[in-house]
Amino acid sequence: MSRTALVTGGSRGIGRAVALRLAGEGVRVAVHYGSNETAAKQTVDDIQAAGGEAFAVRADLSEPDAAEQVWRQFDAVADGLDVLVNNAAIGRHQPLADVTPEWFDRLVAVNAKAPFFLIQQGLSRLRDGGRIVNIGSGVTRIAFPQDTAYSMTKGALNTLTLALAKELGPRGITVNTVAPGIIETDMNDWLADPEAARAAAEYSVFERVGQPEDVADVVAFVASEQARWITGQWIDATGGSRL
């Protein structure tokens, strides 16, 4: 029986790369998206064109019933889950003084609350020996005052990972966080400025900006059978940023 994965924010950026990577290994992928139906359809079409299996599910993760929406659509197509990748997130460069209560609430809803309840409601679907991969961020290791609120929400995922790994270990389910550094995605559109891109590249020991596939390869390993003895870990996928 082929494995099934749900990748939140799977239509673009890191999520798309993860969806394509998992599908390339024979995993059927539920590609979650928030609003960009065209991008989600393109990702599903690309997977199917390469011989894989995929379907799209839509939900605005800031909504109170987002998890219910996701699982309702998932259940209409699939009868069990093997890999959950909590990738979807929002953020923007914003200093502490400029953060409004409304933006803070939205950040927490999408980046921390949604993963929590997707996991809570997904555990009855997640088969023993399954994998949960939370996409964190290098900003929980490297101080990033340009976006303190975003950093705080990613720190919450680290703690969630640790607690869940202990709780779900008896079922053979591993829970890990993969933490990217600066990755060239739509979310980091500021990299279009050549000077900003050069400065970003200097963070990494490899002197380049990361690509979504760099992270997807790490996620695919953590989601594989070969990573069965790795759990409760924060895995640095920043390209050696600020070592």
N, C-alpha and C positions, 0 to 999 in steps of 0.2 A: 504494500500500500504506500503510495506516495505521500510525502509530508505536506502539510498545509501551513502557511504563514500569513500573518496579518502585519502589514507595515503601515504605520500611520504616517501621514505626510508622504505617501509613496509615489506621488505623481511628479515630483521635481527634486532637484538637488540630491542630497545624500539619500533620501528615501527612495528616489527613483533608481539610483545606482544600486542600493541594497535589493530592491525588488528584482531588478534585472539579474543581479548576481545570484540570488537565491533561485530564481526561476531557471537559470542556466545549470543549476545542479539538480533539476528535476522537482523542485518544490513548487506546489501550486500556491500562488500569491494573491491574497486579497489586498488590493491597492486602495488604501484610504486617501481621500482628498477632502478639503474643506469647501472650496468654491470653484476651482479651475477644472471644470469637467473636460475641457479639451485636452489639457495636459494628462489627466488621468486616463482618458481614452487612448491617447497616444502611447502611454506606458503599457497599457494592457495590449494594445495592438502590436507593439514591438515585441513583447514577450511571446505572444501567440505566433507572430511571424517567424520567430526563432524556434518554434516547436514546443513552447512551454504553455502552461495553463495559468490564467489570471482572470480576475474579475474585480470590478470597482465597487467601493462602498463610500457613501458620502455622509459627512456629519461635520457641523461646525463644533469643534471641540470646546468652545467657550460656553456652549449651551448646557444648562443643568442636566439634561437627559442625553448628553452626547454618547455616553457609553451604551445606553440602551439602544440608541439609533444604530450605532455601529454593529452591535451583536445581532440585532434583529435582521439587518441586511446580510450579515455573514451567515447566519443560520439558514437563510433561504437558499443558500448555495452549498455550504459545506456542513459536514456533520462532526467536526472535531478540529482541534488546533494543536499544532506542534511547536510553532515558533511565534512569539509576539515581539515585534520590534517597535518600541515606543520612540518614534523619531520626530513626530510633528512638534514644532515649537515656534514661538514668535519672539521677536526681540528687536531692539533698535538702539543705537548709541544714544544714551540719554543719561545725563548726570543726575545724581541723587536729588538735587534741588528741583529738577524739572518733572519728576515722576508724580503723576496725579493718582488719587485713589482709584479712579476708573481704569487707568492703564495698569496699575498694579494688580487690580482684581482680574483683569483679562489675562495678564501674564501668568498669574497663579493658576487660573482656570485651565489654560491650555497646556502650560509646561509642567504642572505638578498635579493638579486635581484630575485632569483627564487620564493620565497614565495610571494613577492610583485606582480609579474606578473601572478603567478598562481591564486592569489586572484582577481586581476584586470580582468583577462579573465574568471574567474570562476563565477563571480557575476551574469552573465546572466543565469547561470545554477543552482545557489544556490537558493533553494526555500525559501520563506518567513518563518521565524521561524527556519532557519538553524543555524549551528554552525561552527565557525572557531576557531581552537585550534592551536596556535603556540607553538612549543616546544622550550623554551628558555634555560636558564641555571642558576644555582646558582652562576656562576662567575660574574653575573651582580649585585649581592649583596655582594659577598665575593671577595675581591681583589685577582686576580690570574695573577700575572706578568709572570708566566711560559708560558702564551699564551695570550698576550695582544690583538693581532689582532682578534683572535677567540672571545674573550670577547666582543670586540667592535661590531662585527657582531650580536651577540646575544642581545646586548643593542639596536640595531636598531629594532629588532623584538618587543621589549617592547614598543617602541614609535609607531610603526606601529599598534600594538594592541590597544593602547589608542585612536589613531585617528580614526581607523576603527569602534571601538565600538560606537563612537559618530555618525559617518556617517550612520551606518547600523541599529542603534537602531529603527528607524521608521518602518523598515521591520521585526522587531522581531528577527533579527539575532544577536546572541551574539558572541563576540570576546574576547578570553582570552589567556593568556600565561601560560603554565605549565612549571615550571623551575626545572628540575632534579638536583640532586647533582652528586656524583660519583656513576655511575651505572656499573655493571659488564656486559660489552658488548665487541664486537670485537674492537670497537673504543678505548677502554681502555685496550688494551692487556698488558699494563705494570702491570696490577693487577695480572698477572701470577707469579710475584715475591712475595713470601710470606711476605717479610718485607714491601714491598710497599703496599700490601693489608692490612696489620695490621695498617700501618700509615693512610691509607685511611679510614679504619673503625673508627678510632678515631675522624674523623670529625663529625660523626653523634652522636646524643644523644643516639641512639639505639646501638651504638658500633658495627655496621656491615656495609658492603658495600651494596648499594641498588641493587635491582634486577629489570629487565625491567617491571615485573608485578606490582611492587610498583607504577610505573609511569602510567602504562596502566590503573589502577583502577581509578586514579585521572582524566585522560583524559576521560575515559568513563563517569564519573559523569558529567564533564563539558559539554560533548557532549549530555547529556540526557535532557529530558523535565524537570526533577527536578531542573536543573540549569538555568531555564529560566530567573531568576532575578539576575543573576551574569554576568556582562560584564565589559570589560575594565580592568580586574584584572590581576595582576602578582601573580600566585599561587605558593608558595614555596613547592616544592616536593623534598626537599633535605634531609629529615629525620632529620631535626633540625640541620643541619651542622653549626658549628661555632656559635651557639647561645650565 
